[in-house]
Amino acid sequence: MVEYPEKENQENTLEEVFILNKLLMIIMIINASN
């Protein structure tokens, strides 16, 4: 396994959470419009 610095890991997880939140918002908007 490749070890990443903690800082990089945190940034990656923050980006993933941000993307997931965006997807959730889009899904909620689509559901609300139906």
C-alpha positions in Angstrom: 0.0 0.0 0.0 1.1 3.5 -0.7 1.2 5.9 2.3 0.0 9.4 1.8 0.7 12.4 4.1 -2.2 13.1 6.5 -2.6 16.6 5.0 -3.2 15.2 1.5 -5.6 12.6 2.8 -7.7 15.3 4.5 -7.8 17.4 1.4 -9.0 14.5 -0.7 -11.7 13.5 1.7 -12.9 17.1 1.9 -13.1 17.2 -1.9 -15.0 13.9 -1.9 -17.5 15.2 0.7 -18.0 18.4 -1.3 -18.7 16.4 -4.5 -21.1 14.1 -2.6 -23.0 17.1 -1.1 -23.3 18.5 -4.6 -24.7 15.2 -5.9 -27.2 15.0 -3.0 -28.4 18.6 -3.7 -28.9 17.7 -7.4 -30.8 14.6 -6.5 -33.0 16.5 -4.0 -33.8 19.2 -6.6 -34.7 16.5 -9.2 -37.0 14.8 -6.6 -38.6 18.1 -5.7 -39.4 18.9 -9.3 -41.1 15.6 -9.9 
